[in-house]
Amino acid sequence: MPLPKTGTRRVAVALAASALLAAVAAGCSGGGETLSNGVRLVKKDQLTTCTHLPYPPFEFERGGEIVGFDVDLVNLVAQRLGVRQEIVDTPFETIKTGADLNAGKCDIAATGLTITDERKKNLDFSVGYFDATQAVLARTGSAIRSLDDLKGKRLGAQASTTGEDYVKGKGIDPVSYESADAELNGLRSGQVDAIVQDLPVVTEWLKDRANAGFEIKANLHTGEQYGYAVKKGGNAELLGVVNQVIGQAKRDGRYDALYRKWIGTVPAPTR
C-alpha cells in the first residue's frame, strides 16, 4: 500500500492528536456538569460532600448510613439543586487545606469546619451556620476544673483543629490524635488526663453509657462559627445557593427542627 503524501499525513496526525486531547479532557471531567444556575458539580446528578468521620452529631455512621446535622442541612442544598448528596470520607487535613476541593474530589466540605482567617486563604466559606464552643472532658471526680489545672498534665486534642490551636495558644502542648474517636479512646485508655473537643461532640459522647465515667470540666467560649466550604475562587454560584438555603432554613424553622433532632434545645437568640 503506498504511503500517503506528507501533507495528508500531517493532517491525519493533527486529527489524531485532537481526538486524543478531547478524550483526555472528557476523562478528566469525571462526568461533571454545570447546572442552569451556573453551579458546577464534579459529578453528574450529585452534590459530592467531603467530610471526616466520625464527628457526631454532625456526621457519623449509623446502621450503615452516614447521618447527622451537617448531612441533613447539606441535603437541603442538594434538594434545591435537584440532585442527590454523595458523601466522601477523607482526612481532615486535606479538607482544611483545600486539597480535596482543588483535586475535584468533592463540591463542598462539611465537617464541623470552623471559619478562620488562616483557612480562608485556602477555602471559600459560607455564612456561619453554627456557633461552636470547646469543652474539656475528663474522668468524673478528677481535680481538673479548667485549663490552668492541666499544666503539667497530659491533654489530648484532635490534630489540625481549632481546639488544638486554642490550647497551644494557652501554653499547653497537647497529644495530637488523628480523629475525634482516637482522641476519646486516648482518654478512655488513660493515655491522657483530659481532652478538648467541640462541645456538641462531647455532649453526644456523654449520651453513650460507655462514657458514663467522664464529665465536662470546663466550657471554653472561643467565639467560633462553623461554615461550609467550596473551592477557593472556584464555585461562587454553589456558595450563593448554600448561603440562600441556610438563610431560608433559619427563617422557615427547618434549621431549628434539625438542631433539636441532632443537638438539643435551640439556644435563645443573642442580642
Solvent accessible surface area in square Angstrom, and as a share of the most:
residue,aa,sasa,rsa
1,M,230,1.03
2,P,121,0.76
3,L,147,0.73
4,P,70,0.44
5,K,164,0.69
6,T,85,0.49
7,G,42,0.41
8,T,79,0.46
9,R,116,0.42
10,R,171,0.62
11,V,89,0.51
12,A,56,0.43
13,V,93,0.54
14,A,57,0.44
15,L,120,0.60
16,A,65,0.50
17,A,48,0.38
18,S,65,0.42
19,A,64,0.49
20,L,116,0.58
21,L,125,0.62
22,A,63,0.49
23,A,62,0.48
24,V,80,0.46
25,A,62,0.48
26,A,65,0.50
27,G,60,0.57
28,C,107,0.64
29,S,64,0.41
30,G,47,0.46
31,G,45,0.43
32,G,30,0.29
33,E,40,0.18
34,T,88,0.51
35,L,33,0.17
36,S,130,0.84
37,N,81,0.42
38,G,23,0.22
39,V,0,0.00
40,R,104,0.38
41,L,6,0.03
42,V,40,0.23
43,K,103,0.44
44,K,125,0.53
45,D,81,0.42
46,Q,11,0.05
47,L,0,0.00
48,T,2,0.01
49,T,3,0.02
50,C,0,0.00
51,T,2,0.01
52,H,20,0.09
53,L,30,0.15
54,P,38,0.24
55,Y,16,0.06
56,P,16,0.10
57,P,3,0.02
58,F,0,0.00
59,E,2,0.01
60,F,30,0.12
61,E,114,0.51
62,R,140,0.51
63,G,86,0.83
64,G,69,0.66
65,E,110,0.49
66,I,46,0.23
67,V,18,0.10
68,G,0,0.00
69,F,0,0.00
70,D,1,0.00
71,V,15,0.09
72,D,28,0.14
73,L,1,0.00
74,V,0,0.00
75,N,47,0.24
76,L,26,0.13
77,V,1,0.00
78,A,3,0.02
79,Q,122,0.54
80,R,115,0.42
81,L,18,0.09
82,G,66,0.64
83,V,23,0.13
84,R,140,0.51
85,Q,28,0.12
86,E,70,0.31
87,I,35,0.18
88,V,44,0.25
89,D,82,0.42
90,T,6,0.04
91,P,71,0.44
92,F,17,0.07
93,E,81,0.36
94,T,45,0.26
95,I,2,0.01
96,K,44,0.19
97,T,51,0.30
98,G,1,0.01
99,A,45,0.35
100,D,8,0.04
101,L,6,0.03
102,N,86,0.44
103,A,84,0.65
104,G,35,0.34
105,K,87,0.37
106,C,3,0.02
107,D,7,0.03
108,I,0,0.00
109,A,1,0.00
110,A,2,0.01
111,T,4,0.03
112,G,7,0.07
113,L,0,0.00
114,T,7,0.04
115,I,42,0.21
116,T,38,0.22
117,D,113,0.58
118,E,108,0.49
119,R,16,0.06
120,K,92,0.39
121,K,137,0.58
122,N,58,0.30
123,L,2,0.01
124,D,34,0.17
125,F,25,0.10
126,S,8,0.05
127,V,74,0.43
128,G,18,0.17
129,Y,2,0.01
130,F,8,0.03
131,D,106,0.55
132,A,2,0.02
133,T,28,0.16
134,Q,1,0.00
135,A,0,0.00
136,V,0,0.00
137,L,0,0.00
138,A,0,0.00
139,R,117,0.43
140,T,75,0.43
141,G,68,0.65
142,S,32,0.21
143,A,87,0.67
144,I,4,0.02
145,R,141,0.51
146,S,41,0.26
147,L,18,0.09
148,D,108,0.56
149,D,55,0.29
150,L,1,0.00
151,K,112,0.48
152,G,90,0.86
153,K,97,0.41
154,R,121,0.44
155,L,2,0.01
156,G,0,0.00
157,A,0,0.00
158,Q,6,0.03
159,A,32,0.24
160,S,25,0.16
161,T,21,0.12
162,T,21,0.12
163,G,3,0.03
164,E,12,0.05
165,D,83,0.43
166,Y,67,0.25
167,V,0,0.00
168,K,101,0.43
169,G,69,0.67
170,K,105,0.45
171,G,65,0.62
172,I,13,0.06
173,D,129,0.67
174,P,12,0.08
175,V,63,0.36
176,S,60,0.38
177,Y,24,0.09
178,E,134,0.60
179,S,18,0.12
180,A,1,0.01
181,D,59,0.31
182,A,38,0.29
183,E,0,0.00
184,L,8,0.04
185,N,75,0.39
186,G,1,0.01
187,L,4,0.02
188,R,93,0.34
189,S,76,0.49
190,G,38,0.36
191,Q,101,0.45
192,V,4,0.02
193,D,47,0.25
194,A,0,0.00
195,I,0,0.00
196,V,2,0.01
197,Q,7,0.03
198,D,10,0.05
199,L,51,0.25
200,P,13,0.08
201,V,0,0.00
202,V,0,0.00
203,T,53,0.31
204,E,40,0.18
205,W,13,0.05
206,L,58,0.29
207,K,125,0.53
208,D,69,0.36
209,R,221,0.80
210,A,72,0.56
211,N,2,0.01
212,A,81,0.63
213,G,33,0.32
214,F,16,0.07
215,E,59,0.26
216,I,58,0.29
217,K,19,0.08
218,A,17,0.13
219,N,77,0.40
220,L,18,0.09
221,H,147,0.66
222,T,37,0.22
223,G,77,0.74
224,E,18,0.08
225,Q,77,0.34
226,Y,0,0.00
227,G,0,0.00
228,Y,1,0.00
229,A,0,0.00
230,V,1,0.00
231,K,83,0.35
232,K,97,0.41
233,G,75,0.72
234,G,20,0.19
235,N,13,0.07
236,A,76,0.59
237,E,70,0.31
238,L,0,0.00
239,L,29,0.14
240,G,28,0.27
241,V,14,0.08
242,V,1,0.00
243,N,46,0.24
244,Q,104,0.46
245,V,2,0.01
246,I,3,0.01
247,G,21,0.20
248,Q,65,0.29
249,A,0,0.00
250,K,93,0.40
251,R,174,0.63
252,D,69,0.36
253,G,32,0.30
254,R,92,0.34
255,Y,18,0.07
256,D,48,0.25
257,A,48,0.37
258,L,24,0.12
259,Y,23,0.09
260,R,142,0.52
261,K,123,0.52
262,W,19,0.07
263,I,31,0.16
264,G,28,0.27
265,T,127,0.74
266,V,43,0.25
267,P,83,0.52
268,A,85,0.66
269,P,125,0.79
270,T,133,0.78
271,R,286,1.04
